[in-house]
Every structure is written in C-alpha cells, then in structure tokens.
Amino acid sequence: MADLAFLWHMHQPDYRHPDSGEFLMPWVLLHAAKDYTDMAAHLERHPGIRCTVNFVPVLLDQIEDYAAQFASGQWRDPLLRLVAAPDDAVPTAADRAWLLDVAFRCHAPTMLDPFAPYRRLRDLLTFVRDQDGHSLNYLSATYYADLAVWYLLAWSGESLRRSGRTIPQLMAKGGNFSAAERRALLAELGDAIGGLIPRYRALAERGQIELSCTPANHPLAPLMLDFASAREALPECLLPAAPEYPGGRSRIAEHLASARASHERRFGRPAEGLWPAEGALSAEFLKQIAVAGFQWTASSRGVLRHSAGDAARTTTPWLPPEGTPSDIVLFFRDERLSDLIGFEYAKWHGRDAAQDFISELKAIHQRDPDSLISVFLDGENAWEYYPYNAWYFFSDLYAALEQTPDIRTVTLAEAAAAHREHSPRLPRLTAGSWVYGTLSTWIGHPDKNRAWELLCELKLCADRALDSGRFDAAVCAEVRHRLAVCESSDWFWWLGDDNPAESVATFDRLFRHNLRSLYHLLELPPPAALDHPLSSGGSAAESGGTMRRATETQS
C-alpha cells in the first residue's frame, strides 16, 4: 500500500499598518472566508481523508484580530467598515479610493464574470472613469455599499454558499442591499471566521489531521543565518553589500520559540513538524529546527536533487546529514504532482482532474508498492483559478481516495513513523527552497538585495538601542515584535521584476512602512531611502505572482 501525504500550507504576511493596526489589504479576511472555510469543510465531509495542515502564527494572529473585530464591531479593515455603514452613509474619500483600488482584484473568469450584478458594478465604474476627472463623484453611497458586499460575496467559500443563509440570499438578490442585510452578512462571516481555529483544532483532536507550524513571521531563515547560503545551489547569485544579517541565529531561535508557543496555545499541544517558510532549508537552519524539538521538517525535490543527486527519490523520507543534533526526519515533495494541483488541474473539469491524479498515484504504486507520495502546496491561493473554488475537484478527489484501497492518506507524523526504518541518510543538505531549488526568489536581484541592506541597517540600530538600557521591557518586546514583521520572506518575494506592478507597489510600501515605524519606535530618524519605492515590478506573473512553479522550465 502506498502512502499519500498531503500538506496544505496556509500563510499570509502581516497586512496591518504598524502604527494604526488598520488592515491595508484584505487578503487574510478574504482567504479566511473563501479558502480556510472550504478546506475545513472538505475534510469534515470526507472523514476518511488524513493530511497535514500548516498554519503560520502571523496568519493566526490576524484571523484572531478579525474575529475580535466581528465580535466588537470596531472595524480596522476598510472593507468591513464600508459594509457596516448605515444606509446612505457616504464613505470617506480614503475608503472610497481604497475600495475602488481593490474591489475587482480577483480571477475574473471564475470570481467576477459568472455574476451579472458584480459585472455591472465593474462596467459602471469603467464607464464613469472614461468620463472627466470628476465623474467618480457621481457614484452613490449605494454603489460603494453594493460593491463592498459583492467583493465579499465573490470571495465567499462554496461551503458558505451552500450551508449559509444570508450569503445565498444576497447573491440571489443581486444589489441594493440594505443596512440590515449587510449586518446579517457580517454576522454570518463573523461566525465562520471566528470558528476557523476551533474547527481545525477539532479535526486534529479527532485524529484526522496533523497541524504543523512555520517560524512565527515566515522568515527566510537560511538567508538570515548566512547570505552566502544562496550560492550553494546558485554559485553566481549576487549578494547584498552587507556581509550578514546581524544576529540572525538568535532571531531565528526567537521565531521558532514563538511558533511553538503559538501552536500550543491555540491547538492545545506542541507541533511535531515544521514546514519552513518557502520550504527553505540549509544545514545550519536544520540544526536549529532539530534543537528546537521538532520531529520532522520538509522541502522540495529541487533541494533533494542538489543535496543527494538526480537519482535521489522523494518516495521515502530522509534522515539528516551526520552532525545534525537529532535524527529529525526530512520529507521532499513530489514537485510534478504538487504543481499539477497548484497550476494545471484548474484548467480541467473537476472529475477529470481528480481521476487523472488518482491514475498518477496508482502508477507510482505499481512501480513501488510501499512508496510515500508527498504532495505539498499552497492551501489557499490556487483555488480561485478553479471553477467553484475547486469544490468539485476536492469532492471527487477525496471521495475517490476514500474508495482506493491501494492508496492510504497519512499525516506527516504518521509517515515519519511508518517509513523511518528504511530512510536513507542525506550526504549533505544544500541550501534551497521549493522554488527552483534555490533561494533566488528572495535574494540576488538588486531590489531584493537593497531591501536586505535596509533591513540589516535597521537591525544594527535596533541592537544598539536594545543594549542601551533606554527602553523598558514593554518597548523592548514591541521592538522585537516589529522586527519579526520586517523579517518576513514576503517582502523579498514581491520585489524585483517577476510580479505585477500594483502588487509590488503594495508590498514595497508596506515593507517601508514597517521599517520606518520601527525607526520611530527606536526614537531614531528613518533614512531618506525609505521615502522612495524600492521596486517597480511589471511582469504579468502566473497566478498573479502569489505562487511559483517548482521549476522554471514548466509552462
């Protein structure tokens, strides 16, 4: 019998303004309403499916922030504030501009075009913008309220559309939503988002899923430990002018400790496994993961190939290189199968895609009846490209897996226990990630390197200030918290030429907000460089830039 180990990775960076706490982008809210709800519902409907779900602490922090907003009615997200407004209340100019900027950011073929009322709102805006510069003033409060509602409806999960009461009613009505109807929508979304963490905890407590974690704010740990690790898989990689990230080892230790504490507080027990941010591992980082007490970690085939050669198989777990503090188990994902789900099957009919995937699994089983098939991918960004948010794909896939006796779904902790006895040992671990097997997505481009240099300069300032004794314990804790936000891998992901200009501008601006705010907290003047964009982007990236294929040669 072959074992199939799914890992669904759930992550969003911190979108809150570091000073006001206002959400500058709504992606946590929208993915919570659409993807985290649906992924839980699929598992609840198919109790025979076992898998691992990975939550990053900074995402859980924001989910809890939204739950608190729904409970209190104190809105820190402009989208919720617009939906909650009384009838005929005119939104502020800032909220109007914000909504018009974001309210059609979705995959139009699956999330906008199917809904005539939503299309009319888009077409009306296009018409008005084609007139003179004052035409936007003619858009009414009703237009903005309906647009805010439809953006939430477009991003609602299929499970909410089927089991909810208010969401299907509003989708049927189409527009001119009253304040009472909008309040009912907020209540329904509030129940769904407030119940997310308890739902996943319940799935874990009944043994159906394993919950794993990532270092607290999703840092690119190998680079924080040693910029030169980028050259292990890509010798020609250009490095930042700064020689190293100051104190990287202690910062990674803090991210790891924070993740363990977060996981135990929210889910009732420590995580056994750790999915590193971006699947990025290095020998030094692996040692820290082992010392922190994790039993397994994972990456991708590109890293395995660079470490153990082209013939190395992902169909077994691996033991760490000699000299690692413990025999922590390493998994490496099957990149082709993972990318089929992440990119290709969205173009297929759901049932055909599910049957093709089952055929792929059976072919592997025939070649190696005791193989472990590791399929790890983003658990949130792929589904908007599928019809119906991949509802029918998952329904058919999970149902077929429950009825396929030769394929058993397992958690990664179960896979580690079942396959450890036959696990080979890595001769070495070459630093890399689940993107191309290298670290080039986060370093090497001049814009990315400049961001690292600005962060290094800030870290040196923070170290001196924390050592000065000028700040009390509360301020020191806030400094470390904000530093952790600045260390997220996401800022470096988006900078450079590979992503759409509007997304690059958003993440560039928020990164500089975070750096500037930390300088103010340290009572230091921010450098003038933070007043200017670091990057312009401009590429029409696949999946809007939110995901990358494992190899550059696929199309």
N, C-alpha and C positions, 0 to 999 in steps of 0.2 A: 504494500500500500504506500502510495506517495503522499507526502505531507505538503499542504499548501499553506503558506504563512503570509497573510495579508498584513501590511502595516499602513494605516491611514494617518498621514501627518497633518495635524491641524495647527496652523500658525498665522498670526497677523502681528505686525510690529505695533508699537505704541503710537496711536494716532492723536493722542491728546496734546494740546498745547502745554508746554512745561510750566507755564505760569498760571493760566486761567483754568486748566483742566478741561477746556472746551474741546470736543472732538472735531478735528479739522477735516477728517474724511470719515465716511460712514461704513467702512468695509467690515469692521467687526460686527456691527449691527446687521448688515445685510447677509453676510455669510452665516451668522447665527440663525437668522430667520429662514434661510434657504437650505444651507448645506449641513450644519451641525444637527438641525432638527431631522432632516431627511436621513442622514447617515445613521442616526439612532433608530429611527423608525424602521429602516430596512432590517436592522439587526433584531429589533423587537418582533418583527413579522416573521423572521426566519431564525428561530432559536437554535437550529442545528448548525448555524454558522459560527465559527470561532475566529477571532482575529485579534490584532493588537491595534489600539488607537493611541496615538501620541498627541498629547497636549503640551504646548509651550506655556510656562507660567505667565508670561506677559499677555498672552491671549486670555487666559482665565481671569487675570486681573480686570481686563476690560469687559469681559462678559459679566462679571460681578458688578462692575461700575454701571453697566446698562440695567442690570436687574434692580440696582438701587434707584436709578432714575425712574424706572417704571413704577416702583413702589412709592416714591415720594412725589412724583410729578415735577421735580426740579430738573429741568432738561438742560443737558450740556451737549446735546447733539442738535444742530440746526434743523435736521430733517424731522426729528421728533417734536421740536418746538413749533415747526410750521404745521404739523399735523394736529397738534394740540390746541392751536389758536382758536379763539371763538369765531363764530360766523362773522364775516365781513371785516375781520381784523386785518389791517394792512401790514404785511411783514416789513421788517426793517429793510433798508436798501442793501445792507450787508447780507441778510438772509436771502433776499431775492436773488442777488448776484451769485451767491453760493449755490442755490438750488438750480439755477439755470446752467451753471457750470457742470454740475454732477448728474443731473436727473435723467440723462439719457446715456450714461456710461454703463453699458451692458452689451451683451452679444445680441445685436438686434434681430438676427434671424430666428432665435429661439425665445427671446425675452421681451421684444418690443413688437415686431411685425405681427405676431399672432393676435394682438389685442387692438381692435379698432379704436377704442377710446384713447388708448395710450398713443397710438399713431396720430390721432387728430391733434393731441396736445403738442406733439413734435412738429407736425406740419404747420400748426398755427404759429408756433414760435419761429419756424423758418420763414414764414410769410412776413411776420412782424419785423424780423431782423433785416429783411430785404428792403424795408422802407427806410425812412430817415432815422437819424440817431436818437430821436425822442420817442420812437414808436413803442418801445418797451413800457413806457409809462401808461399805455392803454391796457396792459394786461391787468386783470382784476384780481382781487383777493381770492375769488372763487377759482381762477385759473391756477394760482400758486397752491392753494389747498388741494385741488384735484391732482395737480402734478406730483405733489409730495405723497399723496395717497397712492397714486399709481406706481410711483417708484418703489414703494414698499410692497405693493401687490406683485409687481414684476419680479421682485426678489423674495417672494414668499415660497417656501418649500412646497413640493407636491403633497407632502403629508399634511401640511396645514390646509391646503386647498381641498383635501378630501375629508379631513376629520374636523376642521374648524367650522364655525358657524358664520362669523362675521366676514371672513375673507371671501368665501364663495358668494355671499350676498352682495358685497361691494363690487366684485368682478362682474357679476350679472347686471348690477345697476348701471355701472359704467362711468358715472360722473355726477356733478352737482351734489357732492357728499356733504351732509350736514355735520355740525359740530358733534352731535350725539353719535353719529355713525363713526366719525373719526375717533372719538373716545372709545368706542367699542373695539375698533381696530387696535388701538394702543393696548387695551386690556388683554385682547387675545394674544398679541405679540409679547406682552409682558409676561403672561403665563408661560408661553413657550420658551422664552429666553431665560426666565427665572428658573425654569425646571431643567435646563440643559445639564448642568453639573450633576444634580441628583440622578438624572436618567442614566448618564454614563457610569456613575458610581454604582447604581443598581445593576447594570449589565455586568460590571466587574464582580460585584459581590455574589451574583448567581453563577459566576464562573464562565460566562460566555465570552468575555473579552478580557484582555490584559490591557491595563493602562500604563503607558510609559511616558517619559518626560524628556525634555531638552534643557540644556543650561538656560537659566532664567530668562534672559532677554535675547536669546538666539544669537550669541556672538560667534564670529568665525574664529574659533579657538586656535587652530593651527597657526594662523597669521598673528594672533595676539601673542602667541608664545615665541614665534620666530618668523619674520617676514621671509627669510631665505627658504623656508619650507616650500614656498611656491615654486622654487626651482628644482625640487626633487622630481616632479613629473614634467616640468616645462623649463628646461635649463635657460632658455633665452628670456624668461619673464623679467620685465623691468620692475625694479623695486622702488619704494618710496625713498626719498633722501634721508629720512630719519632712520637711524640704524636699527631701531627696535621699538616695539610698543612698551613703554616703561611699566614695569611691574606686572607684566602680562600673566605670569604664573599665579600670583595672588588674586588677580581679578578673575581668572577662570575658576579658581578654587571657590571664590565667593559666588559666582554664577551657579556652580554645581551644588553648593550647600543650600543656596536659596531655592533651587529647583527641588531638592529632596524635601525641604521643609514645606514648600508649597504643596507638593503632591500628597504628603502625609496629612496635612491639614484639610485638604479638600476631599481626598479619596479614602482616608482612614488607614492607610498603610504606605510605607515607602515604595517607590518604584523599583522593580528589579532591573529594568532595562532603560537604556538611554539612547535615543536617536539624536546624534549630534547635529547641530544646525547645519543644514545643507548637506548632510551626510559626510561632513568634512572631518577627516581623521588625520593624525600624524602620530609618530611613535611617542613623542613626549605627551601629547594630549591623551593618548590611550593609557599611559601610566597614571595620569591624574584621574581618569574615569575609574580605573581599577582601584586606586587608593580610596576614592570616594565611596566604594562599596557596591557599585553596580555589577550585576552578574552577566549582562550582555550589552553589546553595542552593535552598530551596523553601519554599512556604507553601500557602495555600488560596485558593479563588476569592473569599471574602469580602474578603481583603486586596487582591486584584487589583481587585475592583469599587470599593473605597474609593479605590484609587490611580489607576485609569485609566478609571473609569466603567462603567456597567452593560453596555455593549456589548463590553467587553474580553473576549477569548477565552482560555480555558485550553488550547486545542488547539494552541498554539505556545509555545515558551519566550520569555522576555522578557530584554532587556538592561537593565542598571541605569540609574537616572537619571544625567544628566550630573553630573559631580563625584565619582562613585564611583571609587576608586583603580584599578580594573581593570574589564574588561568581563565580570565574573562573570555566569554565566547563571542566571536565576531561573525556576523551574517553579511553577505553581499548579495544585493538584489539582482534578479534577472532583468536586465535593462530592456530587452526587447518586449517581454510580456508586460512590464510596467508601462512602457511607452505606448503599447497597443491600447491600454485602457486610458492613459493620460491624453493621447492625441488622436489615435486612429479610429477607435470604435465610435467616437462621436459622429462620424460620417456614415455609420451603418444603421440599419434597423436594429433595435434593441435585442430582439430574439436572435437575429443572425449573429450579432456580435457575441452574445453570450454563448451560443453554440460553437462559434469559432474558437473562443477562449477555452471551452471545455475540450475541444479537439486538440488544441495545443497542449493542454495538461495531460491528456491521455497519451499523446505521442511521447512526452517526456517519461511518463510512467512505463511505457513499453520499452524504452531504452534502458531505464534504470528504475526498477520497481520500488526501491527504497529511497528514492531521491527526495530532497527537500526543495520545494519550489518557492522562492522568496520574491514576493511582489510588493514593492514598497513605492508609494507615491503620494503626492499631494491629495489630501482628502477633501478639498474644498473648491479649488479653482477650476478643475476640469469639467465640472458637471454642467455649467451654464452653456457649454458648447454642444451638449446632448439635447435632443428633444425631451421635454418634460423633466429636465434636470436629472436625466439618467434614471428616472423612476422605473421604466420598463426594462432597461438594461439590468439594473440590480435585481429587480423582481425575478427576471428569467435566470440570471446568473446564480443567485443564491438558491433558488428553487432547484436548478439543475445540479448544483454542488451537493445539496442535501440528498439527492437521489443518485449520486455517482459513487458506488461502493469502493472504487479503486483510488479515490481522492479523498483525503481527510483534511479538513481545515483545522489549523492549530494556532495557538498563540506562540510568540517567540520564546517565552519561558518554557513552554512545553516542547518546542523544537530543540531548545538547548539541552534539555534533559534527555530527550529521545535520541539525539544524534551525537552527543558529546563523545561517546566511546569510540566513534570512527572518525573523529575530526582530525584532519592534518594540522600541522603547525606552520604558521607563516614563517618564511625565512627572514622577512623584514616587513616593515609597513612603510610604504611610500606615501607621503602626504598627498591628499587629493580629496575630491568631493564627488557627489552624484551627478555633477555637470561636467561632462567631458573627462572625468577622472583627474581633473586639475583644479587649481584654485584661481584660474584666470578670470572667473566671473566677478571676483572681488578685489583683484589687485592686478597691476600691470599697465592698465590704461592710465594716461596722465591725469584724468579727472578723478579716478579712484585713488591713485597714489597721492594726489593733493588732499583728498579727504582724510586719508590716513595721517598725513603730515599735520593737518589741522588738529586732528584728534590727539596725536602724540603731544603737540604743544600744550593743549588743554590739560592732558593728563599730568604733565610735569608741573603745571601751575597748581592743579588740584593736590598733588602730592606735597608740594611746599606749603600750601595753605593748611592742609590737614595736619602737617607736622608742626605748624607754628603755635598751636595751642590757642589760637584766637577764637575758635568756634566751639560751642557746646556740643553735647552728644547728639542732640536732635538735628542740628545743622549738619554735622558730620555724616549722619545717616542719610540725610537728604542729598548731600553731595554724592555719596556712593550710589544712591538710587538713580540719580540723574545721569551719573557717569555710565551706569549699566545700560540706560536707554541709548546713550550715544554710541555704545559699543555693539549695537545690533548689526547683524550682517546685512540687513535690508538696505541700508543707506548705500552701501558699496555695490550691491546688486544692481540698483537702478541707475547709478551714474555711468557715464560713458555713451557710446554710440548705438547700443544694442536695443534701446527701448523707445517707445513713443514719447514725443516731446512733452505732452501735457503730464504724463506720469512722472517723467524725470523731473520736471519743474516742481511737482508736488513734493516728492521725496527729498529733493535738493533743499527746498525751502524749509521743510520740517527738520531736517538734519541741522541746518544752520540755526534755526530757532532753538533747538536743544543745546547746541554749543554756546550760543550767545547767552541763553538763560543761565547756564552753569557758570559762565564768567561772572554774571551779575551776582549769583549766589555766593561766589567766592570773593565778592567785593573787588573785582578786577575789571579793567576796561576790555571789552571784546576787541579783537583785532579787526581792522577795517576790511580784511578779506571776507569776513562773514556778511558783509553788506552786498556781496556780489555773487551771482549764481556760479556754481562750480561746473555745471554741465548743462548741455542743451538737448542731448538726445536727438531723436529724429527718425529712428528706424521703425518700420511697421512690423514689430516683432510678433511671432506666433503666440497665440493665446494672450495678446495684449502685453506680453512681457512677464506675466505672472509665473510662468513655468518655462523650463528648458528641457529639451530632449537630452538624453544621456550622451549622445554623440553628435558631432557637427555634420556628419555625412548623411544622416537621415533627412527625409523631406516629407 
